[in-house]
Amino acid sequence: MPDTQSIHIHDLADFHQEGGVSVDDLANAIQIWSILQPLPTTVRDVAASFKITGETVRAAVEGHPWMYLSGPAHDRLANIIEHEGE
């Protein structure tokens, strides 16, 4: 996959089959990375840093048992990734 292309949630299963990460692995990576950031992390931040689409970020976060999204409904990329127990 070229470096300039973002991975979409629908392609993640194929990417995993080729030795990439699963949705669960991605969610765990997002959790760790976002906790280590000095400021609240948005869907946009993760999408840009991980080279994945916002929809992929949202699917990984929403499927994780200890993360959830908060923020404006009109700008889903501006949603902040929250963590249970923070």
C-alpha positions in Angstrom: 0.0 0.0 0.0 1.5 3.4 -0.9 2.5 5.7 1.9 0.2 8.4 0.7 -3.0 6.3 0.8 -5.1 6.1 4.0 -6.4 2.7 5.1 -10.2 2.6 5.2 -12.0 0.3 7.7 -13.4 -1.8 4.8 -9.8 -2.5 3.7 -8.5 -3.3 7.2 -9.4 -7.0 7.0 -7.5 -7.4 3.7 -4.6 -5.4 5.2 -4.6 -7.8 8.3 -4.5 -10.8 6.0 -1.4 -9.4 4.4 0.4 -9.2 7.7 -1.0 -5.9 8.9 -3.0 -5.1 12.0 -6.5 -6.2 13.1 -9.1 -3.7 14.2 -8.5 -4.8 17.8 -4.7 -4.2 17.4 -5.4 -0.8 15.9 -7.8 0.1 18.7 -5.2 -0.8 21.3 -2.5 1.2 19.4 -4.8 4.2 19.3 -5.5 3.9 23.0 -1.9 3.8 24.0 -0.9 6.6 21.5 -3.7 8.9 22.5 -3.0 8.5 26.2 0.6 9.5 25.7 -0.3 12.8 23.9 0.0 16.0 26.0 -3.3 17.3 24.7 -6.7 15.7 24.1 -6.6 13.6 20.9 -9.1 14.0 18.2 -10.2 11.6 15.5 -8.4 14.0 13.0 -5.1 13.7 15.0 -5.2 9.9 14.9 -6.2 9.7 11.3 -3.3 11.9 10.2 -0.7 10.3 12.5 -1.7 6.7 11.6 -2.5 7.4 8.0 -6.0 5.9 8.3 -9.4 7.4 7.6 -11.5 9.1 10.2 -14.1 6.4 9.7 -11.5 3.8 10.5 -10.5 5.6 13.7 -14.1 5.9 14.8 -14.8 2.2 14.2 -11.7 1.2 16.2 -12.6 3.5 19.1 -16.2 2.6 19.1 -15.4 -1.1 19.2 -13.0 -0.8 22.1 -14.3 -1.5 25.6 -12.5 1.4 27.3 -12.6 4.2 24.7 -15.4 6.5 23.5 -15.9 9.6 21.5 -17.2 13.0 22.6 -17.6 16.3 20.9 -19.5 18.0 18.2 -21.9 16.0 16.1 -21.4 18.3 13.1 -17.7 17.7 12.8 -16.9 14.0 13.5 -13.2 14.5 12.9 -13.1 16.9 15.8 -14.5 14.3 18.2 -12.2 13.7 21.1 -11.1 10.2 22.1 -11.9 9.7 25.7 -10.8 6.8 27.9 -12.7 5.1 30.8 -11.0 5.6 34.1 -9.1 8.8 33.2 
